[in-house]
Amino acid sequence: MPRKPNPTPPAADITAAPAPSTSGVPRLFSVIRALTAVQAEGGRVTQLARAVGLTQATTHRLLQSLVAEGMAEQDERTKLYRLSVDFFALAAQAGNPGDLRSLCRPVLLRLCASLGDSIFLLVRSGFDAVCLDRSEGPFPIRSFTGDIGGRIALGVGQGSLAILAFLPEAEREEVIRFNLARLRDYGVYDEVYLRTEIERVRQNGYAGRNTGLLEGMAGVAVPICDREGRAVAALSVGTIADRLNGDRMPTVVELLKREAAAIGPKIHPFDATLRRPSQSLASTPGGQRIPAPG
């Protein structure tokens, strides 16, 4: 007796192939977050597995996937895992495309128009502060940094003092020890005076004098702090002493603080401008070449 062909299954019994599972993606990102938490010292598989609530085998597999993609690395000697430099480079490329100089340019123009004085943007560069940008006011002034690209030892002038005062304590002490001999060249700085000024700036939230080391000049500056509260730059006003008297100083300080507070959260932590300020000075915002400082 011939066999009957199998009947076609009812439509309800025909199922599509399952979509690829994405359950590994949340697990992978949980491992990345766990690595972030132990980035300084590195983490072992057992430690990371405990942190993310996965088995050691699963955690090890996910870590090896990150290593294979260049996003993590394992120390051959200690066997500890860390996020790689390539991971941070990728984050930097995906971050805020505007560097600090571009971010602050409208601020400088706005403050210059509001106050009628020269405005400076200074950034830290090792033991120095570098003038990253400036907007010229109507009054002829002199400054320690001079034009864009000029540099001065941290602690000299209001802008660099504002940065120094709000560095983490260990970094601040290192800068003080290194720069003290340099600051003495200005003839008015000793360690007691410098530390007194730093404490005053920390208490007030700004560095300001209606008379400065440059005769007839005055200045006031506030730090620009990143998301971690670390000073990376400063907004500074430079003007003639008569324009920064006791009545006007609070208004100027308030304007500077407001602008600095708005800039801080927008700072890209991997902005190359903050790591290598001099490289960002190849041209002005308008494209004009800036000569290297002598």
Secondary structure, 3 states (H helix, E strand, C coil): CCCCCCCCCCHHHCCCCCCCCCCHHHHHHHHHHHHHHCCCCCECHHHHHHHHCCCHHHHHHHHHHHHHCCCEEECCCCCCEEECHHHHHHHHHHCCCCCHHHHHHHHHHHHHHHHCCEEEEEEEECCEEEEEEEECCCCCCCCCCCCCCCEEECCCCHHHHHHHHCCCHHHHHHHHHHHHHHHHCCCCCCHHHHHHHHHHHHHHCCEEECCCCCCCEEEEEEEEECCCCCEEEEEEEEEEHHHCCCCCHHHHHHHHHHHHHHHHHHCCCCCHHHHCHHHHHCECCCCCECCCCC
